[in-house]
């Protein structure tokens, strides 16, 4: 089961990094929200058949030197290239941006909606 980006962010920022590194499907949350919606029953099935993959996740993978073994996804990554200014440059930068920290200790994750790095 694929979990919406906003739900993953509420629970665990490391789950996003893990999904990218382990080459799981990573759907564009904007595409799913605009064309189908997460509230609809069976959105995962719809996403498997129709949703675009997240360009930001592919660029992030490029930024951390992770090229997909899937030839189609790998070709898309090569076309997109790296962008360390608009997309997170490292996993730690991603975690720091999405984490709630108290006294230097990560205590939770925040939901960022559709916001990119900046």
N, C-alpha and C positions, 0 to 999 in steps of 0.2 A: 504494500500500500504506500502510495506517495502522499506525503503530508504537505499541506500548503506552506509556503515560505513563512507567512505571518504566524502560523502555529508553531513551526519549528523555532522561530526566533523567540517566541514566548517561553519555550521549554529549554532549548539547548543550542547555543550557537555552534558548538562543536559538531552537531549533527549535520549542519550545512557543509562544513569543511569535509567531513567524512563522506558525505554523498558525492561531492565533487571528486575527491581523491579516489574513491572506489568506483567511479564511473556509473553511478546509478542514474536513472532518469531524473532530470532536474528541469521541470517545466517552468516556462515563463509565467510567473504569477499574474502579470498584467494580461496576458493572452487568455488565461483560464478565467480570470475575473470578468473580462470584457465580453468574451464570447460564450461563456457557459455559466460560471459561478461556482464557488465552493459549497454553497448552501444546498445545491441540487444533489439529490441522491444519485450515486453512481458517477460523480465527477471524475473519479480516477480512471474509469473505463473510457470516458469521453476523452480525457487528457491523453491516455495511451494512444488513441487513434487519431487525435486531431491537434493537440496543443504543440506549440513551438517549444523548442528547448530554450533555456535561458541564455541569452548572449552574455550577460554579465557573469554568469557562472563559468562560461567558456573562457572569457577573458581573464577571470580570476585564475582559472586553471593554467592559462598561459603564463600569467604573472608568477606562478609558483613552479613553473617548468613541468607541468603535468599535461602531457599530450595523450588524448584518448586513443585507445587501441582500436576503437571503432573507426573504420576508414571514412565514413561520412561525417561523423562528429569531428574527427581529427582534421579533415579538410576544412570544415567550418571554422575550427579553432585557428588554423593557419591563416585563413582569410581575415579573421577578426584581429589577429595579432595581440600584442600586449598593450596595456594602458594603465600604468601605475599611478597616474594622476587622477583619473576618474573612478577607477576600480581598485579595490584593496590590493596592495602590493604583497602582503604576507598574511598568513593565517592569523598571526598575533594582532595585526592591525584590524582585521575583521572582528576578532574577539573583543578587542579593546573598544571598538566603536559601538558594538551591540550589547556590551555588558554593563551591568550596574555594579559599581565598586564602592565598598564602604571600608574605610581604613585599610586600603590597599588589597582587600580581599574581594574576589568576584562573588556576589551574592545572588545574581540573577541576570536574566536577559531582558532587554526591552524590545517592544514591537516597533518597527520603524516604518511600517506601511510600505509605500513605494519608493522610499528615499534611497538613492544611491549613496556612495561614499560621502559626498559633501552635501 
